[in-house]
Amino acid sequence: MTALLDRDQSFAAPARLWTRDFTLYFGARVVSLLGDAMMPVAAALAVGAIYGVSGVGYVLAVWTAPFVIFVLFGGVFADRVGARTMMVGADVVRIFTQTAVAVAFFTGTPALWLLLSASFLSGAAAAMFQPGVNGMIPLVAKDPQRANGTLKIADAATQLGGPVLAGLLMALTGAGAVYAVDAGTFLLSGLCLAFIRLSPAAGAGESSTVMLDLRRGWTEFRSRSWMWSVILIWVFFGILVFGPYIPLGSRLIGDRLGDAAYGWVMAGLGAGTVLGGLIAIRFRPSRPLAAGGVAMFGFAFIPLSVALELPLPLLMAGHLLGGMAWAFWSVMWSTSVQTQVASDVLNRVTAYEVAGSVAGVAVGQALVGPVSEIVNPRDLLFVSTGVSFAVCAALLLTPPVRRLRRA
């Protein structure tokens, strides 16, 4: 590992992080992530109670489809008019969609068409919002790696707290309150983003077309062999590891040890993510993707610990290690993209890498049900373990990925 470091840079003194703009951005992301973490619980419990498992599947699928379709255009518009403008607009759309669903639950039983329409619009808004998440970091933080690590810790905290809050609200007040709180998180997010002081978008005023901008983004993405190599590898990771794990892991752990045990295992994963984010804030390898690839070997212990049917403490330990690995890799990847890509095309390039990553996960989630009817779920997780190791090896064996140096 020492070969991946520069002696004078591995623990360099960080620049000031908590400026006014980053504090506002951090607040926007925290409340938005909290709302996002609440929604799967609301969909599973509230929508499932009315329209069954198929209804939940329809609502989630109708969200994912427009996200994958429109995220590339989100990158184009973010570069043309500014990431902050697109993010605020997306928050406004989601305030209305979540408020409409909240009112429908408060006043009776929402129609399926309303749930599907709101989900579609929310997915499209998320596609407009997501490319800017990456593009905003260099604009509000002088130290992108430290900013990414801090946001990863916040992400882990909301993933733990969001489902708990949603469950309490469901039990005490009903689904309407969950959707109302979610609408409130988008309101707070939009206000925080609106108060950030930014210069006009670099591409503002330039004469171009959407198709030319899409082509430019693709050219920039394709010209970086380290980037498209990682996304190509990540498609296999999404299909064979990341996509199948949540449905398979929750089923196997829940059936063997109970739902409470699965909650403890997820808590271990969240704790690991926090630790990984803390490490990533300070640890500055000269070859970030190589260091991240080495760390990602730890992720294989997540599917492996479930496949081996280990006792609860060892399951938690495996997920703790996997969470640390995932958080560290995520920070190394995000920081590399933000510092290696020019600001005027960053949102478009981000859109292409997000679309590739999400597509693999979506395919894996779609296939896991039918495949698990034919193949033993434990065997599938053993396959996922092997693929995890293979993915890490592929990252390290790909010269542009292994040799990429920190900017």
Phi and psi in degrees as a GROMACS rama.xvg file:
@    title "Ramachandran Plot"
@    xaxis  label "Phi"
@    yaxis  label "Psi"
@TYPE xy
-61.4658  -26.3942  THR-2
-67.431  -19.264  ALA-3
-84.6529  -3.55874  LEU-4
-112.87  151.115  LEU-5
-96.8803  129.429  ASP-6
-58.3708  -35.2396  ARG-7
-90.8745  3.7363  ASP-8
-124.833  -11.3168  GLN-9
-63.07  -31.9239  SER-10
-133.41  55.8312  PHE-11
-67.94  151.71  ALA-12
-65.2963  127.062  ALA-13
-77.3369  150.317  PRO-14
-73.9049  164.208  ALA-15
-62.292  129.599  ARG-16
-99.7639  -46.8221  LEU-17
-83.6832  65.3987  TRP-18
-79.1458  172.06  THR-19
-59.1392  -46.1148  ARG-20
-66.4728  -43.1371  ASP-21
-67.6841  -36.253  PHE-22
-61.1172  -43.752  THR-23
-63.9641  -42.8051  LEU-24
-64.6237  -42.5476  TYR-25
-59.9035  -44.4316  PHE-26
-61.74  -41.1331  GLY-27
-61.6503  -44.2372  ALA-28
-69.2167  -38.9286  ARG-29
-62.988  -49.1875  VAL-30
-68.2344  -34.5455  VAL-31
-67.342  -44.258  SER-32
-63.6535  -36.2796  LEU-33
-62.777  -44.3734  LEU-34
-63.0618  -41.5539  GLY-35
-61.3818  -38.1003  ASP-36
-70.8522  -23.3125  ALA-37
-78.5272  -29.4166  MET-38
-65.2637  -41.4133  MET-39
-57.8442  -35.6125  PRO-40
-67.1665  -44.8929  VAL-41
-61.6461  -43.1367  ALA-42
-64.5582  -43.8683  ALA-43
-66.7435  -42.7142  ALA-44
-86.05  -50.6315  LEU-45
-75.9132  -52.1139  ALA-46
-68.3326  -39.4621  VAL-47
-62.0472  -35.7369  GLY-48
-67.3455  -24.9084  ALA-49
-96.8779  -47.307  ILE-50
-117.273  5.632  TYR-51
77.2394  -175.211  GLY-52
-61.8693  -38.4337  VAL-53
-63.1265  -37.7426  SER-54
-63.4691  -41.5493  GLY-55
-61.1831  -44.6672  VAL-56
-60.4308  -41.6598  GLY-57
-63.2877  -44.9325  TYR-58
-62.3332  -44.1989  VAL-59
-68.4852  -40.5066  LEU-60
-66.2405  -38.6995  ALA-61
-69.5078  -22.895  VAL-62
-75.4957  -44.7578  TRP-63
-67.8414  -41.2389  THR-64
-57.4142  -53.8713  ALA-65
-66.2003  -27.9424  PRO-66
-61.6968  -49.2443  PHE-67
-65.4369  -37.591  VAL-68
-71.3623  -42.1276  ILE-69
-98.9417  -8.10686  PHE-70
-62.3885  -32.9316  VAL-71
-63.5734  -39.7978  LEU-72
-69.3348  -31.6241  PHE-73
-59.9857  -39.5114  GLY-74
-65.1495  -40.4642  GLY-75
-62.7689  -50.331  VAL-76
-66.8368  -34.1564  PHE-77
-64.4016  -37.2005  ALA-78
-73.8771  -28.6829  ASP-79
-80.7424  -45.2567  ARG-80
-111.672  -7.61766  VAL-81
110.197  135.755  GLY-82
-62.3626  -42.8536  ALA-83
-60.9879  -42.1364  ARG-84
-60.8401  -44.9849  THR-85
-65.5066  -38.5969  MET-86
-67.6937  -41.3037  MET-87
-64.167  -43.2478  VAL-88
-60.5212  -41.3572  GLY-89
-64.5186  -38.4827  ALA-90
-63.5645  -39.7473  ASP-91
-61.317  -44.5321  VAL-92
-58.8678  -44.4934  VAL-93
-73.9326  -24.0784  ARG-94
-59.8133  -45.7664  ILE-95
-69.9778  -42.5403  PHE-96
-65.4806  -44.0042  THR-97
-72.4351  -33.3973  GLN-98
-65.4407  -40.213  THR-99
-61.9364  -43.3586  ALA-100
-67.589  -39.4348  VAL-101
-60.0255  -46.3037  ALA-102
-61.3044  -40.1786  VAL-103
-62.7301  -39.9171  ALA-104
-70.4555  -38.2648  PHE-105
-66.1531  -31.5455  PHE-106
-99.3636  -4.55251  THR-107
160.355  -140.266  GLY-108
-107.103  118.309  THR-109
-68.7724  140.451  PRO-110
-69.9544  150.575  ALA-111
-61.4695  -37.5503  LEU-112
-61.9674  -34.5687  TRP-113
-68.073  -43.6561  LEU-114
-62.2391  -42.2594  LEU-115
-68.2638  -40.9421  LEU-116
-64.4998  -43.7019  SER-117
-64.9295  -39.2305  ALA-118
-65.3144  -41.7532  SER-119
-62.1241  -47.5999  PHE-120
-65.2891  -36.5788  LEU-121
-66.0894  -39.8372  SER-122
-65.2893  -40.9662  GLY-123
-65.1475  -39.9819  ALA-124
-65.2668  -39.9081  ALA-125
-61.8879  -35.1115  ALA-126
-65.281  -33.7429  ALA-127
-74.9633  -28.2152  MET-128
-82.3419  -43.4073  PHE-129
-62.9896  -41.8317  GLN-130
-57.6149  -33.5614  PRO-131
-71.271  -20.8323  GLY-132
-56.8268  -43.7774  VAL-133
-74.7319  -42.2261  ASN-134
-68.2393  -24.2048  GLY-135
-76.3493  -27.3008  MET-136
-57.214  -50.874  ILE-137
-64.1115  -18.3002  PRO-138
-83.3579  -24.0132  LEU-139
-114.881  -5.96088  VAL-140
-138.794  131.581  ALA-141
-78.0406  -18.3751  LYS-142
-120.594  84.4888  ASP-143
-58.0831  -36.5744  PRO-144
-64.8495  -44.8291  GLN-145
-65.1908  -38.7894  ARG-146
-63.0172  -44.0552  ALA-147
-63.4462  -40.9157  ASN-148
-63.5047  -41.5402  GLY-149
-64.1894  -42.5991  THR-150
-67.6922  -33.0785  LEU-151
-65.5972  -38.5222  LYS-152
-63.106  -44.1165  ILE-153
-62.3291  -39.7807  ALA-154
-59.1834  -45.3241  ASP-155
-62.4405  -41.2188  ALA-156
-64.1909  -40.8127  ALA-157
-70.4922  -32.4623  THR-158
-65.4014  -27.9403  GLN-159
-82.6574  -44.9623  LEU-160
-81.1345  -31.387  GLY-161
-60.3165  -52.2212  GLY-162
-60.7958  -36.4946  PRO-163
-64.2104  -46.7177  VAL-164
-61.7594  -42.8271  LEU-165
-62.7489  -42.342  ALA-166
-62.3861  -40.92  GLY-167
-65.2269  -44.4594  LEU-168
-63.6834  -40.2532  LEU-169
-60.4932  -42.9326  MET-170
-71.3163  -36.6402  ALA-171
-89.9543  -37.3975  LEU-172
-128.032  -21.9895  THR-173
106.631  175.921  GLY-174
-66.5044  -30.2598  ALA-175
-57.9752  -38.4262  GLY-176
-67.0032  -36.8588  ALA-177
-62.952  -46.5897  VAL-178
-68.7444  -33.4944  TYR-179
-66.4153  -43.1169  ALA-180
-63.6215  -38.9189  VAL-181
-62.1077  -42.3784  ASP-182
-60.9889  -38.7059  ALA-183
-64.0943  -35.0457  GLY-184
-65.9377  -37.2328  THR-185
-70.0352  -33.1126  PHE-186
-64.1658  -46.9887  LEU-187
-64.5999  -40.6946  LEU-188
-60.3828  -47.0307  SER-189
-62.5015  -39.661  GLY-190
-65.4442  -44.417  LEU-191
-61.2331  -43.9706  CYS-192
-65.1447  -36.851  LEU-193
-65.6014  -28.4691  ALA-194
-88.2068  -2.10335  PHE-195
-72.7164  136.283  ILE-196
-93.1679  112.578  ARG-197
-130.451  154.31  LEU-198
-74.3719  161.636  SER-199
-57.5581  152.684  PRO-200
-57.5673  141.649  ALA-201
-60.6233  -32.4756  ALA-202
-91.7917  2.50837  GLY-203
-63.2686  133.696  ALA-204
87.5794  -8.32934  GLY-205
-77.8209  142.762  GLU-206
-86.3074  117.301  SER-207
-161.987  176.316  SER-208
-121.66  163.035  THR-209
-60.5757  -41.6598  VAL-210
-67.2198  -38.6159  MET-211
-65.146  -38.2015  LEU-212
-66.2412  -40.5818  ASP-213
-61.1815  -43.7448  LEU-214
-64.0013  -39.3499  ARG-215
-63.3959  -43.3459  ARG-216
-61.5707  -41.3393  GLY-217
-65.2009  -40.8892  TRP-218
-61.314  -43.7807  THR-219
-65.324  -41.5037  GLU-220
-64.0602  -48.0468  PHE-221
-66.3428  -29.9676  ARG-222
-72.0898  -13.8452  SER-223
-103.029  94.9478  ARG-224
-62.7329  -31.6482  SER-225
-64.3849  -33.2831  TRP-226
-76.5079  -51.793  MET-227
-70.0375  -24.7538  TRP-228
-64.8765  -44.6749  SER-229
-63.2077  -44.0802  VAL-230
-65.6314  -39.158  ILE-231
-61.0377  -44.8154  LEU-232
-63.5432  -38.5399  ILE-233
-69.075  -25.8072  TRP-234
-60.2687  -44.9549  VAL-235
-65.5691  -37.7435  PHE-236
-62.9043  -42.4549  PHE-237
-65.8452  -42.3139  GLY-238
-69.363  -41.4914  ILE-239
-104.67  -11.8026  LEU-240
-127.752  -66.8201  VAL-241
-67.5115  -43.5969  PHE-242
-63.7232  -49.9015  GLY-243
-72.4976  -22.6097  PRO-244
-63.1143  -47.1864  TYR-245
-60.4843  -50.8433  ILE-246
-63.1804  -41.2131  PRO-247
-71.6841  -44.2917  LEU-248
-63.3761  -45.7469  GLY-249
-63.2932  -37.2003  SER-250
-68.3079  -48.2649  ARG-251
-69.6052  -43.028  LEU-252
-68.7693  -44.0351  ILE-253
-62.7401  -44.2538  GLY-254
-65.6826  -34.8375  ASP-255
-88.2159  -39.6521  ARG-256
-120.05  -10.2094  LEU-257
101.498  161.118  GLY-258
-64.7073  -34.9571  ASP-259
-61.8061  -38.798  ALA-260
-64.1476  -38.5326  ALA-261
-63.255  -37.76  TYR-262
-61.2338  -40.6635  GLY-263
-66.2074  -37.8444  TRP-264
-64.3805  -43.0847  VAL-265
-65.1123  -32.1967  MET-266
-64.7042  -39.167  ALA-267
-62.3374  -40.2039  GLY-268
-63.4767  -42.9649  LEU-269
-64.4825  -40.9883  GLY-270
-62.7886  -40.2537  ALA-271
-63.4474  -38.3077  GLY-272
-63.6751  -39.828  THR-273
-62.4667  -46.6925  VAL-274
-62.3251  -42.7333  LEU-275
-62.0936  -38.6126  GLY-276
-65.1345  -39.931  GLY-277
-63.516  -41.3573  LEU-278
-64.3972  -42.649  ILE-279
-66.5165  -25.708  ALA-280
-63.8085  -38.0758  ILE-281
-101.46  -31.5579  ARG-282
-86  117.536  PHE-283
-122.53  81.7639  ARG-284
-68.253  146.725  PRO-285
-71.7747  -23.1196  SER-286
-120.068  85.9267  ARG-287
-62.5438  -40.5827  PRO-288
-73.0423  -32.4117  LEU-289
-65.4488  -45.2669  ALA-290
-62.6274  -40.8801  ALA-291
-64.5016  -37.6333  GLY-292
-63.7233  -39.5213  GLY-293
-63.9831  -45.313  VAL-294
-61.651  -35.384  ALA-295
-64.7292  -14.3644  MET-296
-57.6826  -28.8172  PHE-297
-66.714  -23.2344  GLY-298
-65.3161  -28.1908  PHE-299
-61.1566  -21.7945  ALA-300
-71.6814  -14.1157  PHE-301
-68.8582  -61.5061  ILE-302
-65.707  -31.8591  PRO-303
-65.1092  -42.8493  LEU-304
-63.8701  -33.0114  SER-305
-75.4043  -42.8747  VAL-306
-62.8938  -34.7346  ALA-307
-79.2513  -5.21606  LEU-308
55.085  49.7173  GLU-309
-72.9713  158.158  LEU-310
-64.7211  163.633  PRO-311
-54.7768  -46.0933  LEU-312
-59.6445  -38.7965  PRO-313
-74.0733  -32.6948  LEU-314
-60.9096  -44.7902  LEU-315
-64.1193  -39.2919  MET-316
-64.371  -42.0656  ALA-317
-62.4288  -40.3772  GLY-318
-73.6628  -31.2468  HIS-319
-61.2401  -47.3837  LEU-320
-64.4467  -42.8349  LEU-321
-64.3783  -38.9103  GLY-322
-64.1682  -40.2296  GLY-323
-61.0588  -44.4573  MET-324
-63.0806  -45.5209  ALA-325
-64.1955  -43.6965  TRP-326
-64.0488  -42.957  ALA-327
-64.0351  -46.7458  PHE-328
-59.3854  -44.4436  TRP-329
-59.2381  -42.3523  SER-330
-67.8044  -42.5346  VAL-331
-61.7049  -41.1652  MET-332
-67.8744  -50.9571  TRP-333
-59.3789  -43.6734  SER-334
-64.4295  -39.1014  THR-335
-63.0364  -45.3172  SER-336
-62.1002  -45.6051  VAL-337
-67.0574  -30.9394  GLN-338
-98.4867  -13.1212  THR-339
-102.204  -10.0095  GLN-340
-113.359  136.094  VAL-341
-61.2849  144.649  ALA-342
-62.2856  -30.5305  SER-343
-74.2598  -12.8717  ASP-344
-124.141  4.57655  VAL-345
-59.8527  -42.7977  LEU-346
-66.7  -38.2793  ASN-347
-67.1332  -43.1779  ARG-348
-63.8672  -41.1421  VAL-349
-59.0311  -40.5347  THR-350
-60.4009  -41.035  ALA-351
-66.1796  -41.6827  TYR-352
-71.6445  -33.3147  GLU-353
-67.4429  -43.9702  VAL-354
-60.1193  -43.6441  ALA-355
-63.8829  -40.8401  GLY-356
-67.7908  -46.2064  SER-357
-66.8369  -36.2715  VAL-358
-59.8582  -43.2744  ALA-359
-63.6019  -42.4582  GLY-360
-63.9986  -42.8657  VAL-361
-61.6314  -42.35  ALA-362
-63.0736  -42.7041  VAL-363
-61.7441  -41.1339  GLY-364
-67.0885  -36.0044  GLN-365
-70.5526  -33.8212  ALA-366
-87.6513  -20.6682  LEU-367
-63.9142  -35.4378  VAL-368
-62.4815  -58.0902  GLY-369
-60.6536  -39.7623  PRO-370
-67.2941  -37.4199  VAL-371
-69.2013  -15.575  SER-372
-76.4945  -19.6416  GLU-373
-103.401  -40.6708  ILE-374
-109.885  139.443  VAL-375
-56.5315  130.552  ASN-376
-56.2689  -35.4817  PRO-377
-63.5939  -39.2983  ARG-378
-64.6307  -36.6069  ASP-379
-63.5809  -37.8451  LEU-380
-71.5726  -31.1494  LEU-381
-64.3909  -39.0123  PHE-382
-62.2823  -43.7119  VAL-383
-59.6398  -38.3435  SER-384
-61.8703  -47.9686  THR-385
-61.7826  -39.7755  GLY-386
-66.6443  -36.1018  VAL-387
-59.326  -46.8398  SER-388
-63.2656  -40.7053  PHE-389
-65.044  -38.3115  ALA-390
-62.9866  -44.9921  VAL-391
-61.3479  -43.0848  CYS-392
-62.6275  -40.5032  ALA-393
-63.882  -39.7227  ALA-394
-59.9253  -44.459  LEU-395
-76.6094  -23.6877  LEU-396
-88.8826  -6.16574  LEU-397
-90.6062  110.003  THR-398
-54.3393  -45.7773  PRO-399
-62.4155  -31.6187  PRO-400
-74.1186  -48.8601  VAL-401
-63.8977  -35.0182  ARG-402
-91.7831  -8.08349  ARG-403
-59.6766  126.907  LEU-404
-101.564  153.294  ARG-405
-66.9075  133.965  ARG-406
